[in-house]
Amino acid sequence: MEILENYVYKWIILILGKSNQLSGKQIYEEAKKEKECSKLALPTSLSSYYEYLGDLEKEDFVKQVAEKRIRGTVAKFYSLTQKGKDAFPEIQDTFVIDEMIPAFVDSKRACSECNPTKIEQCWSIYAKDLEVILRDMQDIFPKSRLRPLSAVKQEFETPYNLREFIFWLQMLKVPKKRLNKKYATQMKQLGLEIT
């Protein structure tokens, strides 16, 4: 389901799945408790959460279960539908609220704002990291092959996309679904087959 590729949708389902029901404002308050880096990926206005909740409601992942008048305003409360409850375990297993993950969310923008010299330095650093990782993981990926930096740049588009790929590759519990789904082309080009 395409909607579940979005970081914020997954985060909302994760938060609602851990509670019986929450209002949009309570979800917003939960977001404010996140680590600074996670906050970068989450909306900063309450109205944004109601928009995301509306989208999730249209896709039948959440439902409005109550409305309460609180000091002149109406608070809407939400909980997961059966479809949302079915999606929750997979999101919980694959979704990581971690210092490193949100840094990847806005990677294209971060790289586009960087100066060209710094971008080239990042490409060099991450390409070297990839070389080391592929050597270290030769037993897992015996058919792996190095590609020229120009090809790596073309495949990954930004240094941070390459950085995220390296992060997932390094994880001891190789997240097969994520690697195969998000990086199928790059996996093929590098000769990486997960068995």
BADREN-887860 format. One record per atom (N, C-alpha, C): x, y, z; residue in three letters; atom name. Coordinates in nm, 4 decimals. Example, Ala and Ser with C-alpha at 12.3 -4.5 7.8 and 13.67 -1.06 7.14 Angstrom:
! BADREN-887860
R         c1         c2         c3   code   site
R     1.3190    -0.5690     0.7800    ala      N
R     1.2300    -0.4500     0.7800    ala     CA
R     1.3200    -0.3300     0.7800    ala      C
R     1.2850    -0.2250     0.7080    ser      N
R     1.3670    -0.1060     0.7140    ser     CA
R     1.2900     0.0030     0.7870    ser      C
! end
This chain:
! BADREN-887860
R         c1         c2         c3   code   site
R     0.0848    -0.1186     0.0000    met      N
R     0.0000     0.0000     0.0000    met     CA
R     0.0886     0.1240     0.0000    met      C
R     0.0729     0.2074    -0.1008    glu      N
R     0.1599     0.3228    -0.1223    glu     CA
R     0.1595     0.4197    -0.0048    glu      C
R     0.0450     0.4393     0.0558    ile      N
R     0.0346     0.5360     0.1652    ile     CA
R     0.1286     0.4998     0.2805    ile      C
R     0.1543     0.3709     0.2993    leu      N
R     0.2376     0.3288     0.4113    leu     CA
R     0.3869     0.3469     0.3864    leu      C
R     0.4252     0.3966     0.2681    glu      N
R     0.5658     0.4281     0.2447    glu     CA
R     0.6030     0.5588     0.3137    glu      C
R     0.5040     0.6407     0.3455    asn      N
R     0.5279     0.7709     0.4066    asn     CA
R     0.5641     0.7542     0.5541    asn      C
R     0.6735     0.8186     0.5941    tyr      N
R     0.7247     0.8120     0.7316    tyr     CA
R     0.6189     0.8545     0.8331    tyr      C
R     0.5485     0.9657     0.8045    val      N
R     0.4530     1.0207     0.9011    val     CA
R     0.3335     0.9273     0.9186    val      C
R     0.2821     0.8706     0.8081    tyr      N
R     0.1707     0.7768     0.8193    tyr     CA
R     0.2094     0.6574     0.9065    tyr      C
R     0.3286     0.6044     0.8823    lys      N
R     0.3745     0.4892     0.9617    lys     CA
R     0.3858     0.5273     1.1087    lys      C
R     0.4404     0.6457     1.1325    trp      N
R     0.4599     0.6905     1.2704    trp     CA
R     0.3253     0.7034     1.3417    trp      C
R     0.2243     0.7607     1.2734    ile      N
R     0.0917     0.7761     1.3338    ile     CA
R     0.0310     0.6396     1.3647    ile      C
R     0.0411     0.5454     1.2722    ile      N
R    -0.0123     0.4106     1.2970    ile     CA
R     0.0600     0.3461     1.4151    ile      C
R     0.1899     0.3664     1.4230    leu      N
R     0.2677     0.3115     1.5340    leu     CA
R     0.2214     0.3695     1.6680    leu      C
R     0.2013     0.5012     1.6733    ile      N
R     0.1571     0.5674     1.7964    ile     CA
R     0.0158     0.5239     1.8340    ile      C
R    -0.0744     0.5189     1.7348    leu      N
R    -0.2119     0.4765     1.7638    leu     CA
R    -0.2185     0.3297     1.8039    leu      C
R    -0.1312     0.2480     1.7456    gly      N
R    -0.1296     0.1054     1.7778    gly     CA
R    -0.0868     0.0773     1.9201    gly      C
R    -0.0175     0.1721     1.9804    lys      N
R     0.0277     0.1555     2.1191    lys     CA
R    -0.0725     0.2119     2.2190    lys      C
R    -0.1794     0.2727     2.1686    ser      N
R    -0.2831     0.3312     2.2543    ser     CA
R    -0.4187     0.2830     2.2054    ser      C
R    -0.5173     0.2937     2.2902    asn      N
R    -0.6520     0.2557     2.2499    asn     CA
R    -0.7096     0.3597     2.1550    asn      C
R    -0.6988     0.4856     2.1941    gln      N
R    -0.7432     0.5957     2.1097    gln     CA
R    -0.6714     0.7222     2.1517    gln      C
R    -0.6490     0.8097     2.0542    leu      N
R    -0.5831     0.9372     2.0801    leu     CA
R    -0.6489     1.0450     1.9965    leu      C
R    -0.6442     1.1671     2.0481    ser      N
R    -0.6924     1.2806     1.9690    ser     CA
R    -0.5780     1.3274     1.8792    ser      C
R    -0.6134     1.4071     1.7788    gly      N
R    -0.5106     1.4648     1.6935    gly     CA
R    -0.4096     1.5439     1.7756    gly      C
R    -0.4602     1.6168     1.8766    lys      N
R    -0.3702     1.6960     1.9620    lys     CA
R    -0.2770     1.6058     2.0427    lys      C
R    -0.3273     1.4929     2.0912    gln      N
R    -0.2417     1.4004     2.1664    gln     CA
R    -0.1334     1.3411     2.0764    gln      C
R    -0.1678     1.3130     1.9511    ile      N
R    -0.0686     1.2619     1.8556    ile     CA
R     0.0376     1.3687     1.8315    ile      C
R    -0.0078     1.4929     1.8158    tyr      N
R     0.0828     1.6070     1.7993    tyr     CA
R     0.1761     1.6202     1.9204    tyr      C
R     0.1212     1.6050     2.0408    glu      N
R     0.2027     1.6129     2.1637    glu     CA
R     0.3063     1.5005     2.1691    glu      C
R     0.2680     1.3811     2.1229    glu      N
R     0.3630     1.2691     2.1173    glu     CA
R     0.4797     1.3023     2.0240    glu      C
R     0.4477     1.3684     1.9128    ala      N
R     0.5524     1.4058     1.8165    ala     CA
R     0.6515     1.5026     1.8794    ala      C
R     0.6012     1.5926     1.9636    lys      N
R     0.6896     1.6903     2.0275    lys     CA
R     0.7849     1.6242     2.1269    lys      C
R     0.7508     1.5037     2.1735    lys      N
R     0.8383     1.4315     2.2674    lys     CA
R     0.9529     1.3600     2.1967    lys      C
R     0.9427     1.3446     2.0651    glu      N
R     1.0454     1.2715     1.9903    glu     CA
R     1.1810     1.3401     2.0004    glu      C
R     1.2855     1.2627     1.9728    lys      N
R     1.4204     1.3178     1.9678    lys     CA
R     1.4255     1.4262     1.8611    lys      C
R     1.5178     1.5173     1.8762    glu      N
R     1.5306     1.6287     1.7819    glu     CA
R     1.5358     1.5812     1.6373    glu      C
R     1.6148     1.4770     1.6103    cys      N
R     1.6310     1.4327     1.4720    cys     CA
R     1.5014     1.3735     1.4178    cys      C
R     1.4236     1.3050     1.5004    ser      N
R     1.2962     1.2505     1.4548    ser     CA
R     1.1981     1.3626     1.4259    ser      C
R     1.2082     1.4702     1.5027    lys      N
R     1.1175     1.5834     1.4819    lys     CA
R     1.1337     1.6418     1.3420    lys      C
R     1.2523     1.6315     1.2860    leu      N
R     1.2757     1.6865     1.1529    leu     CA
R     1.1842     1.6228     1.0490    leu      C
R     1.1468     1.4978     1.0726    ala      N
R     1.0646     1.4259     0.9758    ala     CA
R     0.9157     1.4361     1.0051    ala      C
R     0.8797     1.4913     1.1203    leu      N
R     0.7396     1.4979     1.1608    leu     CA
R     0.6860     1.6400     1.1454    leu      C
R     0.5574     1.6540     1.1119    pro      N
R     0.4999     1.7882     1.0966    pro     CA
R     0.5092     1.8679     1.2271    pro      C
R     0.5153     1.9982     1.2129    thr      N
R     0.5282     2.0837     1.3313    thr     CA
R     0.3990     2.1560     1.3658    thr      C
R     0.2932     2.1359     1.2866    ser      N
R     0.1663     2.2013     1.3179    ser     CA
R     0.0582     2.0972     1.3447    ser      C
R    -0.0311     2.1325     1.4356    leu      N
R    -0.1413     2.0430     1.4720    leu     CA
R    -0.2303     2.0135     1.3514    leu      C
R    -0.2559     2.1148     1.2685    ser      N
R    -0.3438     2.0957     1.1528    ser     CA
R    -0.2891     1.9896     1.0565    ser      C
R    -0.1559     1.9790     1.0474    ser      N
R    -0.0956     1.8781     0.9600    ser     CA
R    -0.1333     1.7374     1.0044    ser      C
R    -0.1391     1.7154     1.1356    tyr      N
R    -0.1741     1.5825     1.1855    tyr     CA
R    -0.3181     1.5469     1.1486    tyr      C
R    -0.4072     1.6448     1.1533    tyr      N
R    -0.5453     1.6179     1.1136    tyr     CA
R    -0.5533     1.5863     0.9638    tyr      C
R    -0.4685     1.6506     0.8826    glu      N
R    -0.4647     1.6188     0.7391    glu     CA
R    -0.4171     1.4750     0.7179    glu      C
R    -0.3089     1.4365     0.7865    tyr      N
R    -0.2576     1.2990     0.7743    tyr     CA
R    -0.3603     1.1984     0.8252    tyr      C
R    -0.4265     1.2317     0.9364    leu      N
R    -0.5292     1.1426     0.9901    leu     CA
R    -0.6449     1.1285     0.8906    leu      C
R    -0.6813     1.2384     0.8242    gly      N
R    -0.7860     1.2336     0.7220    gly     CA
R    -0.7479     1.1400     0.6082    gly      C
R    -0.6212     1.1477     0.5648    asp      N
R    -0.5729     1.0577     0.4590    asp     CA
R    -0.5802     0.9122     0.5039    asp      C
R    -0.5344     0.8872     0.6263    leu      N
R    -0.5365     0.7500     0.6790    leu     CA
R    -0.6797     0.7000     0.6966    leu      C
R    -0.7702     0.7926     0.7301    glu      N
R    -0.9112     0.7562     0.7441    glu     CA
R    -0.9697     0.7185     0.6077    glu      C
R    -0.9359     0.7950     0.5039    lys      N
R    -0.9837     0.7636     0.3674    lys     CA
R    -0.9333     0.6270     0.3212    lys      C
R    -0.8111     0.5929     0.3609    glu      N
R    -0.7524     0.4651     0.3215    glu     CA
R    -0.7918     0.3516     0.4168    glu      C
R    -0.8766     0.3826     0.5171    asp      N
R    -0.9313     0.2848     0.6118    asp     CA
R    -0.8266     0.2252     0.7068    asp      C
R    -0.7246     0.3035     0.7412    phe      N
R    -0.6272     0.2587     0.8415    phe     CA
R    -0.6668     0.3067     0.9809    phe      C
R    -0.7337     0.4226     0.9881    val      N
R    -0.7811     0.4755     1.1165    val     CA
R    -0.9270     0.5162     1.1023    val      C
R    -0.9933     0.5286     1.2168    lys      N
R    -1.1319     0.5765     1.2166    lys     CA
R    -1.1495     0.6718     1.3334    lys      C
R    -1.2371     0.7671     1.3128    gln      N
R    -1.2707     0.8584     1.4213    gln     CA
R    -1.3672     0.7848     1.5130    gln      C
R    -1.3380     0.7827     1.6425    val      N
R    -1.4212     0.7058     1.7355    val     CA
R    -1.4974     0.7935     1.8339    val      C
R    -1.4576     0.9201     1.8450    ala      N
R    -1.5275     1.0075     1.9400    ala     CA
R    -1.4965     1.1531     1.9105    ala      C
R    -1.5839     1.2387     1.9595    glu      N
R    -1.5621     1.3830     1.9580    glu     CA
R    -1.5963     1.4344     2.0961    glu      C
R    -1.5098     1.5198     2.1494    lys      N
R    -1.5372     1.5772     2.2821    lys     CA
R    -1.5147     1.7274     2.2755    lys      C
R    -1.6067     1.8006     2.3383    arg      N
R    -1.5893     1.9447     2.3470    arg     CA
R    -1.4942     1.9749     2.4624    arg      C
R    -1.3843     2.0423     2.4280    ile      N
R    -1.2856     2.0786     2.5298    ile     CA
R    -1.2573     2.2277     2.5154    ile      C
R    -1.2996     2.3034     2.6152    arg      N
R    -1.2779     2.4498     2.6174    arg     CA
R    -1.3117     2.5179     2.4848    arg      C
R    -1.4300     2.4962     2.4370    gly      N
R    -1.4769     2.5656     2.3177    gly     CA
R    -1.4352     2.5053     2.1847    gly      C
R    -1.3510     2.4042     2.1865    thr      N
R    -1.3125     2.3377     2.0614    thr     CA
R    -1.3576     2.1928     2.0658    thr      C
R    -1.3629     2.1337     1.9491    val      N
R    -1.4025     1.9929     1.9397    val     CA
R    -1.2766     1.9102     1.9147    val      C
R    -1.2499     1.8179     2.0064    ala      N
R    -1.1355     1.7272     1.9897    ala     CA
R    -1.1853     1.5969     1.9278    ala      C
R    -1.1222     1.5573     1.8165    lys      N
R    -1.1577     1.4311     1.7515    lys     CA
R    -1.0606     1.3243     1.7969    lys      C
R    -1.1157     1.2083     1.8325    phe      N
R    -1.0335     1.0965     1.8780    phe     CA
R    -1.0341     0.9856     1.7726    phe      C
R    -0.9191     0.9228     1.7564    tyr      N
R    -0.9004     0.8216     1.6524    tyr     CA
R    -0.8462     0.6927     1.7118    tyr      C
R    -0.8761     0.5832     1.6434    ser      N
R    -0.8132     0.4546     1.6758    ser     CA
R    -0.7911     0.3805     1.5436    ser      C
R    -0.7185     0.2714     1.5503    leu      N
R    -0.6905     0.1933     1.4296    leu     CA
R    -0.8125     0.1112     1.3900    leu      C
R    -0.8344     0.0986     1.2610    thr      N
R    -0.9353     0.0064     1.2087    thr     CA
R    -0.8714    -0.1334     1.2062    thr      C
R    -0.9459    -0.2314     1.1599    gln      N
R    -0.8874    -0.3657     1.1478    gln     CA
R    -0.7703    -0.3630     1.0497    gln      C
R    -0.7858    -0.2882     0.9407    lys      N
R    -0.6776    -0.2754     0.8427    lys     CA
R    -0.5538    -0.2122     0.9071    lys      C
R    -0.5747    -0.1114     0.9905    gly      N
R    -0.4633    -0.0479     1.0623    gly     CA
R    -0.3989    -0.1426     1.1611    gly      C
R    -0.4832    -0.2208     1.2314    lys      N
R    -0.4305    -0.3195     1.3272    lys     CA
R    -0.3502    -0.4277     1.2554    lys      C
R    -0.3950    -0.4645     1.1347    asp      N
R    -0.3219    -0.5646     1.0562    asp     CA
R    -0.1872    -0.5100     1.0102    asp      C
R    -0.1817    -0.3802     0.9792    ala      N
R    -0.0567    -0.3177     0.9331    ala     CA
R     0.0395    -0.2906     1.0485    ala      C
R    -0.0138    -0.2732     1.1691    phe      N
R     0.0676    -0.2343     1.2851    phe     CA
R     0.1870    -0.3261     1.3126    phe      C
R     0.1694    -0.4612     1.3155    pro      N
R     0.2848    -0.5466     1.3493    pro     CA
R     0.4016    -0.5315     1.2513    pro      C
R     0.3699    -0.5217     1.1222    glu      N
R     0.4783    -0.5072     1.0244    glu     CA
R     0.5485    -0.3727     1.0406    glu      C
R     0.4699    -0.2685     1.0634    ile      N
R     0.5305    -0.1364     1.0851    ile     CA
R     0.6163    -0.1399     1.2102    ile      C
R     0.5662    -0.2021     1.3153    gln      N
R     0.6414    -0.2103     1.4402    gln     CA
R     0.7725    -0.2867     1.4203    gln      C
R     0.7707    -0.3913     1.3367    asp      N
R     0.8912    -0.4714     1.3128    asp     CA
R     0.9935    -0.4000     1.2251    asp      C
R     0.9452    -0.3149     1.1333    thr      N
R     1.0381    -0.2558     1.0367    thr     CA
R     1.0635    -0.1072     1.0584    thr      C
R     0.9799    -0.0416     1.1366    phe      N
R     0.9927     0.1023     1.1556    phe     CA
R     1.0848     0.1290     1.2729    phe      C
R     1.1839     0.2113     1.2490    val      N
R     1.2820     0.2404     1.3533    val     CA
R     1.2809     0.3892     1.3820    val      C
R     1.2485     0.4263     1.5051    ile      N
R     1.2645     0.5660     1.5449    ile     CA
R     1.4025     0.5725     1.6076    ile      C
R     1.4942     0.6195     1.5318    asp      N
R     1.6341     0.6143     1.5696    asp     CA
R     1.7028     0.7393     1.5189    asp      C
R     1.8098     0.7764     1.5789    glu      N
R     1.8802     0.8975     1.5382    glu     CA
R     1.9191     0.8950     1.3913    glu      C
R     1.9527     0.7785     1.3384    met      N
R     2.0027     0.7746     1.2018    met     CA
R     1.8913     0.7786     1.0977    met      C
R     1.7767     0.7237     1.1269    ile      N
R     1.6756     0.7087     1.0230    ile     CA
R     1.6198     0.8425     0.9742    ile      C
R     1.5720     0.9309     1.0622    pro      N
R     1.5156     1.0553     1.0108    pro     CA
R     1.6142     1.1381     0.9291    pro      C
R     1.7414     1.1228     0.9516    ala      N
R     1.8405     1.1960     0.8733    ala     CA
R     1.8309     1.1594     0.7257    ala      C
R     1.7745     1.0433     0.6939    phe      N
R     1.7640     1.0006     0.5549    phe     CA
R     1.6371     1.0529     0.4876    phe      C
R     1.5396     1.0938     0.5667    val      N
R     1.4086     1.1273     0.5126    val     CA
R     1.4165     1.2407     0.4109    val      C
R     1.4915     1.3430     0.4409    asp      N
R     1.4986     1.4599     0.3543    asp     CA
R     1.6313     1.4675     0.2818    asp      C
R     1.6833     1.3537     0.2390    ser      N
R     1.8197     1.3471     0.1863    ser     CA
R     1.8420     1.4314     0.0614    ser      C
R     1.7467     1.4318    -0.0310    lys      N
R     1.7670     1.5090    -0.1539    lys     CA
R     1.7791     1.6571    -0.1234    lys      C
R     1.6915     1.7080    -0.0351    arg      N
R     1.6976     1.8494    -0.0006    arg     CA
R     1.8295     1.8834     0.0674    arg      C
R     1.8717     1.7982     0.1599    ala      N
R     1.9972     1.8232     0.2313    ala     CA
R     2.1142     1.8305     0.1338    ala      C
R     2.1183     1.7390     0.0385    cys      N
R     2.2277     1.7386    -0.0589    cys     CA
R     2.2179     1.8565    -0.1552    cys      C
R     2.0963     1.8972    -0.1900    ser      N
R     2.0825     2.0088    -0.2840    ser     CA
R     2.1242     2.1412    -0.2209    ser      C
R     2.1187     2.1487    -0.0887    glu      N
R     2.1575     2.2711    -0.0197    glu     CA
R     2.3068     2.2749     0.0113    glu      C
R     2.3744     2.1655    -0.0102    cys      N
R     2.5164     2.1549     0.0214    cys     CA
R     2.5997     2.2109    -0.0948    cys      C
R     2.7212     2.2587    -0.0641    asn      N
R     2.8044     2.3100    -0.1727    asn     CA
R     2.8700     2.1937    -0.2476    asn      C
R     2.9040     2.2132    -0.3762    pro      N
R     2.9549     2.1047    -0.4610    pro     CA
R     3.0803     2.0354    -0.4069    pro      C
R     3.1693     2.1105    -0.3436    thr      N
R     3.2911     2.0503    -0.2875    thr     CA
R     3.2569     1.9522    -0.1769    thr      C
R     3.1653     1.9929    -0.0898    lys      N
R     3.1236     1.9078     0.0219    lys     CA
R     3.0524     1.7824    -0.0301    lys      C
R     2.9701     1.7988    -0.1333    ile      N
R     2.8998     1.6837    -0.1911    ile     CA
R     3.0006     1.5821    -0.2448    ile      C
R     3.1021     1.6285    -0.3132    glu      N
R     3.2042     1.5373    -0.3667    glu     CA
R     3.2782     1.4655    -0.2541    glu      C
R     3.3031     1.5369    -0.1443    gln      N
R     3.3670     1.4730    -0.0283    gln     CA
R     3.2774     1.3625     0.0273    gln      C
R     3.1479     1.3912     0.0352    cys      N
R     3.0527     1.2900     0.0849    cys     CA
R     3.0507     1.1685    -0.0068    cys      C
R     3.0458     1.1925    -0.1390    trp      N
R     3.0479     1.0801    -0.2331    trp     CA
R     3.1720     0.9943    -0.2104    trp      C
R     3.2869     1.0570    -0.1926    ser      N
R     3.4123     0.9828    -0.1729    ser     CA
R     3.4077     0.9000    -0.0455    ser      C
R     3.3599     0.9619     0.0615    ile      N
R     3.3533     0.8926     0.1914    ile     CA
R     3.2602     0.7723     0.1831    ile      C
R     3.1382     0.7938     0.1314    tyr      N
R     3.0400     0.6849     0.1289    tyr     CA
R     3.0762     0.5766     0.0275    tyr      C
R     3.1393     0.6148    -0.0836    ala      N
R     3.1830     0.5146    -0.1812    ala     CA
R     3.2901     0.4253    -0.1189    ala      C
R     3.3806     0.4849    -0.0406    lys      N
R     3.4837     0.4068     0.0293    lys     CA
R     3.4179     0.3158     0.1330    lys      C
R     3.3173     0.3694     0.2056    asp      N
R     3.2437     0.2871     0.3031    asp     CA
R     3.1777     0.1676     0.2342    asp      C
R     3.1183     0.1918     0.1172    leu      N
R     3.0531     0.0836     0.0433    leu     CA
R     3.1546    -0.0227     0.0039    leu      C
R     3.2707     0.0205    -0.0387    glu      N
R     3.3769    -0.0736    -0.0764    glu     CA
R     3.4156    -0.1617     0.0418    glu      C
R     3.4317    -0.1009     0.1571    val      N
R     3.4690    -0.1757     0.2783    val     CA
R     3.3578    -0.2727     0.3170    val      C
R     3.2327    -0.2241     0.3152    ile      N
R     3.1179    -0.3081     0.3528    ile     CA
R     3.1068    -0.4288     0.2604    ile      C
R     3.1209    -0.4068     0.1307    leu      N
R     3.1093    -0.5185     0.0359    leu     CA
R     3.2201    -0.6211     0.0588    leu      C
R     3.3380    -0.5739     0.0928    arg      N
R     3.4479    -0.6657     0.1237    arg     CA
R     3.4170    -0.7449     0.2507    arg      C
R     3.3663    -0.6738     0.3514    asp      N
R     3.3332    -0.7384     0.4792    asp     CA
R     3.2179    -0.8371     0.4664    asp      C
R     3.1293    -0.8137     0.3711    met      N
R     3.0098    -0.8978     0.3583    met     CA
R     3.0216    -0.9959     0.2422    met      C
R     3.1427    -1.0260     0.2017    gln      N
R     3.1667    -1.1178     0.0895    gln     CA
R     3.1031    -1.2550     0.1138    gln      C
R     3.1006    -1.2976     0.2408    asp      N
R     3.0402    -1.4278     0.2709    asp     CA
R     2.8877    -1.4250     0.2539    asp      C
R     2.8259    -1.3081     0.2767    ile      N
R     2.6811    -1.2952     0.2603    ile     CA
R     2.6453    -1.2710     0.1141    ile      C
R     2.7266    -1.1889     0.0472    phe      N
R     2.7024    -1.1535    -0.0927    phe     CA
R     2.8228    -1.1938    -0.1781    phe      C
R     2.8401    -1.3229    -0.2061    pro      N
R     2.9585    -1.3677    -0.2793    pro     CA
R     2.9674    -1.3142    -0.4229    pro      C
R     2.8549    -1.2722    -0.4804    lys      N
R     2.8566    -1.2212    -0.6176    lys     CA
R     2.8681    -1.0686    -0.6239    lys      C
R     2.8962    -1.0053    -0.5099    ser      N
R     2.9034    -0.8592    -0.5092    ser     CA
R     3.0174    -0.8104    -0.5967    ser      C
R     2.9980    -0.6932    -0.6537    arg      N
R     3.1025    -0.6339    -0.7375    arg     CA
R     3.1015    -0.4821    -0.7181    arg      C
R     3.2186    -0.4247    -0.7231    leu      N
R     3.2303    -0.2807    -0.7098    leu     CA
R     3.1967    -0.2147    -0.8423    leu      C
R     3.1420    -0.0959    -0.8337    arg      N
R     3.1089    -0.0192    -0.9527    arg     CA
R     3.1874     0.1112    -0.9485    arg      C
R     3.2157     0.1699    -1.0628    pro      N
R     3.2859     0.2983    -1.0626    pro     CA
R     3.2012     0.4047    -0.9924    pro      C
R     3.2676     0.5040    -0.9352    leu      N
R     3.1976     0.6083    -0.8613    leu     CA
R     3.0913     0.6763    -0.9479    leu      C
R     3.1195     0.6965    -1.0752    ser      N
R     3.0210     0.7615    -1.1633    ser     CA
R     2.8918     0.6789    -1.1708    ser      C
R     2.9029     0.5477    -1.1738    ala      N
R     2.7845     0.4604    -1.1788    ala     CA
R     2.7108     0.4630    -1.0445    ala      C
R     2.7873     0.4648    -0.9354    val      N
R     2.7266     0.4705    -0.8014    val     CA
R     2.6482     0.6009    -0.7875    val      C
R     2.7064     0.7121    -0.8336    lys      N
R     2.6376     0.8415    -0.8270    lys     CA
R     2.5064     0.8370    -0.9051    lys      C
R     2.5111     0.7769    -1.0203    gln      N
R     2.3920     0.7686    -1.1048    gln     CA
R     2.2837     0.6831    -1.0387    gln      C
R     2.3247     0.5726    -0.9787    glu      N
R     2.2286     0.4819    -0.9161    glu     CA
R     2.1642     0.5420    -0.7914    glu      C
R     2.2424     0.6113    -0.7089    phe      N
R     2.1923     0.6570    -0.5793    phe     CA
R     2.1474     0.8031    -0.5774    phe      C
R     2.1830     0.8807    -0.6774    glu      N
R     2.1405     1.0198    -0.6948    glu     CA
R     2.1985     1.1182    -0.5933    glu      C
R     2.1996     1.0847    -0.4644    thr      N
R     2.2583     1.1738    -0.3640    thr     CA
R     2.3462     1.0915    -0.2695    thr      C
R     2.4461     1.1560    -0.2086    pro      N
R     2.5298     1.0845    -0.1117    pro     CA
R     2.4493     1.0278     0.0049    pro      C
R     2.3461     1.0987     0.0467    tyr      N
R     2.2689     1.0500     0.1614    tyr     CA
R     2.1871     0.9259     0.1272    tyr      C
R     2.1427     0.9125     0.0006    asn      N
R     2.0763     0.7881    -0.0391    asn     CA
R     2.1740     0.6713    -0.0277    asn      C
R     2.2985     0.6947    -0.0674    leu      N
R     2.4012     0.5912    -0.0542    leu     CA
R     2.4274     0.5624     0.0926    leu      C
R     2.4294     0.6664     0.1741    arg      N
R     2.4528     0.6496     0.3189    arg     CA
R     2.3434     0.5632     0.3814    arg      C
R     2.2163     0.5893     0.3426    glu      N
R     2.1066     0.5090     0.3965    glu     CA
R     2.1200     0.3635     0.3528    glu      C
R     2.1535     0.3417     0.2263    phe      N
R     2.1721     0.2065     0.1740    phe     CA
R     2.2789     0.1322     0.2548    phe      C
R     2.3907     0.1992     0.2807    ile      N
R     2.4998     0.1386     0.3584    ile     CA
R     2.4519     0.1052     0.4986    ile      C
R     2.3743     0.1949     0.5587    phe      N
R     2.3216     0.1701     0.6926    phe     CA
R     2.2422     0.0397     0.6969    phe      C
R     2.1470     0.0245     0.6013    trp      N
R     2.0632    -0.0951     0.6004    trp     CA
R     2.1448    -0.2196     0.5675    trp      C
R     2.2445    -0.2035     0.4839    leu      N
R     2.3300    -0.3164     0.4484    leu     CA
R     2.4088    -0.3656     0.5699    leu      C
R     2.4471    -0.2720     0.6545    gln      N
R     2.5277    -0.3070     0.7717    gln     CA
R     2.4491    -0.3756     0.8826    gln      C
R     2.3187    -0.3591     0.8830    met      N
R     2.2404    -0.4148     0.9933    met     CA
R     2.2584    -0.5661     0.9995    met      C
R     2.2784    -0.6152     1.1185    leu      N
R     2.2997    -0.7594     1.1352    leu     CA
R     2.1771    -0.8385     1.0921    leu      C
R     2.0589    -0.7877     1.1259    lys      N
R     1.9359    -0.8513     1.0789    lys     CA
R     1.9063    -0.7870     0.9449    lys      C
R     1.9602    -0.8401     0.8380    val      N
R     1.9456    -0.7771     0.7073    val     CA
R     1.7963    -0.7616     0.6768    val      C
R     1.7488    -0.6366     0.6642    pro      N
R     1.6057    -0.6162     0.6387    pro     CA
R     1.5732    -0.6456     0.4927    pro      C
R     1.5494    -0.7717     0.4638    lys      N
R     1.5335    -0.8163     0.3252    lys     CA
R     1.4248    -0.7402     0.2506    lys      C
R     1.3087    -0.7261     0.3127    lys      N
R     1.1980    -0.6597     0.2445    lys     CA
R     1.2367    -0.5182     0.2042    lys      C
R     1.2984    -0.4462     0.2989    arg      N
R     1.3325    -0.3062     0.2715    arg     CA
R     1.4378    -0.2961     0.1615    arg      C
R     1.5415    -0.3775     0.1719    leu      N
R     1.6468    -0.3732     0.0707    leu     CA
R     1.5922    -0.4127    -0.0663    leu      C
R     1.5166    -0.5209    -0.0716    asn      N
R     1.4642    -0.5681    -0.1997    asn     CA
R     1.3642    -0.4706    -0.2604    asn      C
R     1.2819    -0.4085    -0.1758    lys      N
R     1.1792    -0.3191    -0.2266    lys     CA
R     1.2367    -0.1829    -0.2661    lys      C
R     1.3148    -0.1253    -0.1765    lys      N
R     1.3620     0.0110    -0.1986    lys     CA
R     1.4847     0.0174    -0.2893    lys      C
R     1.5673    -0.0855    -0.2867    tyr      N
R     1.6949    -0.0809    -0.3587    tyr     CA
R     1.7123    -0.1966    -0.4560    tyr      C
R     1.6029    -0.2424    -0.5154    ala      N
R     1.6106    -0.3584    -0.6052    ala     CA
R     1.7110    -0.3359    -0.7176    ala      C
R     1.7071    -0.2197    -0.7806    thr      N
R     1.7973    -0.1904    -0.8933    thr     CA
R     1.9426    -0.1878    -0.8476    thr      C
R     1.9680    -0.1178    -0.7377    gln      N
R     2.1054    -0.1081    -0.6877    gln     CA
R     2.1579    -0.2446    -0.6438    gln      C
R     2.0720    -0.3241    -0.5812    met      N
R     2.1115    -0.4581    -0.5383    met     CA
R     2.1534    -0.5401    -0.6605    met      C
R     2.0760    -0.5296    -0.7676    lys      N
R     2.1051    -0.6042    -0.8903    lys     CA
R     2.2370    -0.5565    -0.9528    lys      C
R     2.2544    -0.4243    -0.9609    gln      N
R     2.3752    -0.3690    -1.0215    gln     CA
R     2.5006    -0.4078    -0.9442    gln      C
R     2.4875    -0.4189    -0.8119    leu      N
R     2.6027    -0.4552    -0.7285    leu     CA
R     2.6183    -0.6061    -0.7139    leu      C
R     2.5277    -0.6821    -0.7736    gly      N
R     2.5368    -0.8282    -0.7674    gly     CA
R     2.5048    -0.8832    -0.6299    gly      C
R     2.4145    -0.8169    -0.5580    leu      N
R     2.3791    -0.8594    -0.4221    leu     CA
R     2.2488    -0.9377    -0.4265    leu      C
R     2.2555    -1.0627    -0.3902    glu      N
R     2.1362    -1.1465    -0.3855    glu     CA
R     2.1179    -1.1966    -0.2443    glu      C
R     1.9998    -1.1744    -0.1885    ile      N
R     1.9723    -1.2217    -0.0525    ile     CA
R     1.9056    -1.3567    -0.0632    ile      C
R     1.9643    -1.4556     0.0016    thr      N
R     1.9043    -1.5891    -0.0029    thr     CA
R     1.8419    -1.6232     0.1321    thr      C
! end
